[in-house]
Structures are given as C-alpha cells and as structure tokens.
Amino acid sequence: MAGRDGNTENRRILVTGSTGFLGSRIVREYRDRYQVSAPGHSEMDLCDEASVKAYMEAAKPEIVIHCAAVSDTGKCQEYPAESWRINVEGTGYLARACAREGAKLIFCSSDQIYFGSAGMEPHREDEEVNPAGEYGRQKLEAEKRCMELCPDSVCLRLCWMYDRERLLEKEHGNFLTAFLQALKEGREMSYPVYDYRGITDVRLVVEKLLQAFCLPGGVYNFGSENEYNTYETVRRLLEGLGYSTEKLKKNETAFAGNPRNIRIHMGKAEKFGIEFPKTLEQLLSANERLL
C-alpha cells in the first residue's frame, strides 16, 4: 500500500496505545521510516467521539494501528462497563473516523475470542465463537463494529506476545522475561498442562504488520501456531537449551475441568504470504539471545 503521493516511505501512520507493550514497539520501529503520530489520552480521548473525530481530521493518517485497550482480563471482568467504553465504543468511534477519512484501520484483536470454544483443534476465523471471558466478548464486539463501520478494516487476532527486553519502566513481565528470570535465579517453574495457546515474538508481529497493511478487509489470525500445551512448550524449550527440567512443575489445576484451547490456525493469512514460525521453533532459533 503506497502513500497517497505514491511514496511508501511517506506513509502517515497513527498508532493508538503507544505506551503499551505492542504500541511502544511499533512506534520505535516505524518512527524513522514513516510519519508516525502517537496521540496520548489528552490529545485523542477514545471515549469521546468528538475528540477522535477532531484528531483524525487534523492528522489525516493513511493507516491507523489501533493497539489501545484495557487488556487486563481481570480488570475487564471486574469493571466491564468501564472497559467496554474503551475496548468497544472507542474502537467504534475510531472505525467511523477511519471510514470518514479514508484511512486503513488495523485493529489489534485477540485470541481470547476463542476462549470458551469447544474442541481441541486450532481455531479458524470463520468458526462460530462464544467467548467465555469479558475481554474476549469485548474484542469480538469491537471486531463487529470495525467491519460494520469501516468494512476495509483488518482485525488481527493476536496471541500472547513476548520480548526479552522491557521497553518501558512500568511494563509488566511477559512469558520470556519471566522464564529467563526463573532460570537465572534457579527457581521452580510451574506451567499449566490444560492450557493450549500460541506464544509469539512481538518483534515478528511488528515486522509483519507491514504486510497486514495490504490485506483485504476482514478478520485474520496473526501469530505463531503451537501444537503443545504451555507446560510441554516450556519443557521442550528447556531441553532444547540444554537445561534440566528438574525444577519444572506441572500445574494440573488451571483449566482442569475444561481445558482452554485458544490456539490459532494461520491458513488464511498464509494465503497472503504472511507466515510465522511455530512457537517453539522461534524460541529455539533465538537461543543465542536467550542464554
């Protein structure tokens, strides 16, 4: 997708949620190549449609990458009305503004939409879903609003993402930083055996977003496939790195009554040349960075 002047290097890109895990990394990677705007809450309030409209009219972005969200699933469950205003209504305001301004909307959705679906096969975008958690329900409704208000929107169902570094002081740990810290300190690790999910290198997500700019409007799984449960993923990772698994313990309580399977199938995106290595493959390929 070229810019309106034909030059791909002059694309105007707006990133919401630029102080979050994904948004901060997108801004860091793109700011030297593109014209990136990353409005804070005081500049563009997602809960205020007039604020969204005014900022979009002034910035005139060609691409909007919408990362901003209340992503803490516990907070969404406890305060659904408040998170709904941002996750659903705010996304709707932005989608309407994108349609008005002719901007391509890339909406960062979630694999949590599949939490509650039956079966143990990797999930596809066209299957019927009924999210069990409030966060997944809100992301699903936000996808619907994107497609209704701005049909050219690309909704990316992202997996659990990791990075070795912490980019922001307030940033929480992630799968990889927690794993490496436990390894460094020789602490016991415990991971669930009834939890199946893709775990994705955030650097690959940032890199492959460029390809997503050219996708036709629709919903796409976007991340690493993973054939193993979380415990087995870590066990194989430890063995692949040459470490003992003696301190690795099974969490056989979490999701024991109803195993959680939110693994994704990447076939739809792969038809457009977007491919991710599988979770374990990517982790082991970077072993020189891990040790």
N, C-alpha and C positions, 0 to 999 in steps of 0.2 A: 504494500500500500504506500504509494508515494504521497508526498505532501501536496497541498493544493497548488503549489508552484512547481510541482514535478520533482522536487529535490527531497529525497528520503531523509537526508541529514537535517533538514529544517522542519521536521515534523514538530508540531506543538502538542505536547503530551501533558495531561493533567493527572496527577496521582493523588487520590484521597488516602487518608490513613498513613501519611508519610512518616509518622513517628512510631508505627507498628513494626512488627517483625518482617513482614514481606515488603510493605511500602517503603521502609527506610532503605532496604537493599535495592529496590527498583530505582529510587531516586539516585543513590550513589552510583549505580551502574550506568544510568542513562543521561545524567545531567551534563556530561561533557560531549555528548553526541547529539542531543536533541534540545529543543527549547522546553524545559520542564518547569511546570508550575506545581507547587505542592502546598495548597492553602491550608492553614490551620483553622481551628474552630472559629476564631474571631473573624476570619476572612470569609469563610463559607460555612455556615451552620446548616448541617444536613437535616436538622429538624425544622428548618424554616425554608419553605419553598421559595419565598421571595429572595432570600439570601442566596440560594442555589442558582436561581434564575439570573440574578444580577451578576454574580461572579462568572458564570458561564458566558454571558453576553459580553463581558469585558475581556475575558481570557481567550475566547474563541478557540478552544482546543480542537484538534482534529481527532485525537484519541483520548479517551478517559479510562484510566485504570482504577477501578473502584475497589480499594482494599479496606476502607474504613468499616469497622463493625464492632459491636460488642461480641467478642469471640470467646469470652469465658463462658463455657457451657453452664457452669454452676450459677453465674450471675443471671444468665438468660432464664434459667429455670426458676430462680428466686424472684427476679424482677422482670417478668415477661412484658409488662406494659411499657416500661422504660426502654428495654432493648428493642422492642417492636418499633418504636418511633425511629430509631436509627437504622436497624437492620432491614426493616421493610418499608416504612414510609419514606425514610431518607433515600433509599435506593430508588423508590418510585419517583421522587422529585428529580433525582439526577437523571433517570431514564427519560423522563419527559423533556428535561432540558437538553439532553443529547439529541433527541429527535428533532427538537426545535432548531438547534444549532448545526445539525448535520454531522455530529461527532460520533465516532465509533466507540461504543461502550463495551469495555471488557470488565465483566463483573466477576469478582472473586467469590465463588460459592464454595461449597464444602461437601466432602464425602460423608459428613454426618447426616445428610439426607437419606442415606441408605441404612442408618441405624434404626432397626425395627423391621427391616425387610426379612422375609423368610429365605431359607436356602443357604447353601454354603459355597455357591459358585460366585466368581467375581461379577460385580454388578455392571449392567449396561444402562445407558442413558434413557432408553425408551421403555424400560420396565416400570410397572406401577409401583409407587413408593408410598409409604405411610410412616414418616419419621416418628420415632418414639420420644425424642427429646425436643424441647422448645427451640433450641438453636437450629436444629435440622428443619423444624417446621417453618421457622422464620426465613431460613435460606431458601427453602422451596417456594414460599410465597413471594420472596423477593425476585427469584428467577421468573416467576409467572408475570410479575409486574414489568420486568425488563422486556420480556417478549411481547407483552401486550402494548406497552407504551413506546417501545423502540425496537421493532422487530429485527433490526440488524445487529442487536446485541449479541455478544458472545459470553455465555455463562460457563465459567470453568469450575468444575467440581474438584477442588484441590484436596490433597491428602495431608497428613501430618508431616510438617516440614522440619528440617534440622539444618544446623550450621555449626561449624566448630567454634566460631567466634561469636562474642556478644557485641553487637554493634552499638547498642545504647545502654547507658548505665542502668536504667530501670527495667531492662529487658529480662524476662524470666528465662530460666534454663530451658533447653529443649532436649529431645531424645539423645542427641550426640554429646552435648556438653555434660549431661547427667551421667551418661555411660562412661565417658572419659574420666570424670571426676571420681566416680566409684572405683574405676580401675586404678587410678593414680593412688588413691588412699587405701586400696586393698579391702574395700568394704564389701559386704554381702549385697548382692543384687537380687531383686525379685521382679519377675515379669509374668503377666497372665498367659495362661495356656488356652483360654477360651476367647481370646481377642485376636481377630484377623484383620489386618489393615495394611495399606501401603504406607511406607515411610520414605519421604522424598527429600533429596538435596535441594535446598532453596535456591542455590546458585543455578541449578538447571531450570527451575521454574522461571527465574528472572530471564535467563538466556532464551528460553523457548517461547516466552511471551511475545517476542518479535514475530514469530510465525503465527501466533494466535491473532495478530492484527489483521491477517488476511483471511481468516476463517469466515465462512458464511454464517449468518446469524443462527444461533441455536445453543444447545447445551452440550458440553463436552467434558468427559473425564480427563483429568490433566495431572499426571504424576506417575509414580512408579508402581507397577504391579508387584505383588508379593504373594508367593504361594505358601508361606509359612505363618504360623501364629507368632505372636510377639516374643514369647519365650524361646521358641525354636529359632527365630531370626537372630536373637542375641546369642544363643548357644553356638550357632554356626559361625557367627561373627567372631566370637572369642576363639574358637578353634582355628578359624582362618587366619587370625592374627597371631596365633601361636601361644595363646594364654590358656591356663587351666580353667575348667568350668566348675571347679570345686565350690566356689562361693556364689554360684548362680543357683537361685532357688525358684521353684515353680509357685506362682500364685494360682491356686486352684479354687479360689473363692470368687474372684471377679467374673461376672457373667456366667457363672456355673449353671444357673438354671436355664439360661437362654443365651448361648454363645453369640457374641457380637461379631458379625461379619460385615465389614464396610470396605472390603477390597474392591478395587475398580478394574474394569476391562477397558483397555486403551484402543480397541479396534477402530472406533470412529475417528479419533484424532489421527491415528496412524495412516488412515486413508489420505490424509492431507500432509503426510511426511513428518508428523510430529511424533517422535519416539523418545521414550525414557528408558534407561536401563532399569532392570528389576532392583528392588530394594537392596538385597544382599550383594548383588553384583556391584552396585555403585559404592556401597560401603567398603567392600573388599578392594575395589580398584583404587581406592584412595588411602590404602593402608600406610603408605609412606607419610601421609599427612596426619594420620591418627596416632602414630606411635611417638 
